[in-house]
Amino acid sequence: MPVRYALLALLCGALLPAQVAPRFDAAHLDPKINPCTDFYQYACGGWMAANPVPPDLAVWGRLQEVAERNRLLLREILERDEGKSGSYYAACMDLRALEERGTAPLEEELKRIAAVEDRKGFALAVARLDRIGAGGPFRFTATADMKDSSRNIAVVDQGA
């Protein structure tokens, strides 16, 4: 995430009214399950029953719920902001202008992709997509080594 977005998120969080942090809720438990048999179902079963996976998503959990809530709060803040951030957001959300432009802004990249003829070209195209932040079939990240948490290792995973 670019630093400016992280700073914007922190700023937006500072502008929000103070809220009570979520606490333990016994309704999230599934008391019908023996915790010694399936602790995850015992600990999360009530929440999962009350919050089924939305039909347009592959997964849904507390982290996705928090992320969605944050997106909605940020959207609300940006829509109220009359400064540069609000203007930038409004320009990006001008659906009429986006429809008029269509795929024209993507044409150069689409031509590059269409020109791929071999493995080397594929590798270069994937690297370029990653470099410009467009993603691709793979995701390249770093994470703690599962066998030695004092080291970070490179990870290649499926793209999102």
N, C-alpha and C positions, 0 to 999 in steps of 0.2 A: 504494500500500500504506500503510495507516495506520501512523503512527510506532510505536505499541505493538507491532505485529506485527514490524516491522523490528528493534526492540529485543529482542523475544523470540527472534527468529532469531539475533541476535548472541549473546545469552546462551546459547542452546542450543549454538551453535558453540563457545563457550568451555568448556562442560561436557563436550564430546566428547573422547575420548582423542585425543592427537596422532596424525595419520595422515600417511603419506608422500604427497606431492603426486604426481599422475600424471605420468609422464615420457613422452618419445617412445618409441613402440613400433613397431618395424619390421613387426610383424604387421598393422598398420593399412594398410600400403602394398599396392598391387596391382602387383607387379613385371612383370606381363604387359603393362602399359600403358606406352606411351612418354610420359614426362612432358611432352615438347614438343608432343604431340598433344592430350592431355587431362589436364592437371595435377591437376584435382580428382579424377578417377577414380583416377589414380596415387596421390595422397596419401591418399585415403579409401576406396578400393575394398575393401581387406582388412577394414576395420572394418564397412563397409556389408554385406559378404557374411556376416560373423559376427553382425550385429545387424539382421536384417530389420525392417521397419516392423511393429509389432504390429497384428493385424487390427482392433482397436478404435480405432486412431489414423490420422490422415491423414498425419502426418509423424513421423519419428523420427530424432534425431541426437544428438550428444554433449551439446548443451545440454538437450535433453529428458531424456536419461539422467541428467545431473547433477541436474536439477530433481526427477525422480522419486526419486532417491536421497535428496535433501534432505527431501522430503515423508515418506519412510519413516523417516528418522532423527528428524525432528520428532515424528512420530506416536509413535515408540518412547519418546522423552523425555516427551511429554505423558501417555502411558499410565502411566509410572512415577511422575510427579510427584504428590505428595499435597497440594500447595499449591493456591492459587487457580487457577493456570493449568490444572493437572490437573483440578480440579473443574469448571471452565468447559468444558474439552474433553469430559469425561465426560458432562456435561449435554447437550451438542450431539450426542453419539454415542449417546444413549439411544434406540435404534431403536424400542423398544416405545412410548415416549412420543410419538415423532415419528409413528408409524403411527396412534396414537389421535387425535392432533390433526389429522392429514390435511392438507387444504389450508386449514383454518380461518384460520391466521395470514395467508394470502395473499388472503383473500376481498375485503378492502377494495381492494387493488391490482387484483385481477381485475375488480372492478366498475368501477373507473376506466378500465381498458383497454376493457372492453365498452361503455362510454359514449362512446367516441371516434366522432365522426360526420363529421369533416371534416379538412382538412389542418392547420388550426390546432390542433385537438384532438390529432392525431397528433404534431405537433411538441412540444406540451406533455407528452404522455405519454412520448415518447422522452427529453425533457430530465429528467423526473422519475425515470424508471428509471435514467438515468445518475447523477443526483444522489444517489439512495439506494444506488448501488453494485450494482444488479441487472443492469446491462448493457442490451442491447437490440440492435436491428438494426444500429446504428452504434457505433463506438468513437471517442471524441474524445481526442486526445493532442497532445503537442507533441514535436517532434523537430528535430534540426539541419537547416537548409536545405541541400539537396544542392549548391546552387550557391554558397552562402556559409556555411560552417560556423561563422562567428562569430555567426550569428543562429539563433534557434529560430523555427519556424513552426508554425501549427496544422495538424493532420492529422485528416481524417475517413476512417475505414476501416470495413470490415465488422466487425460485432460477433463476439464469440467465444462 
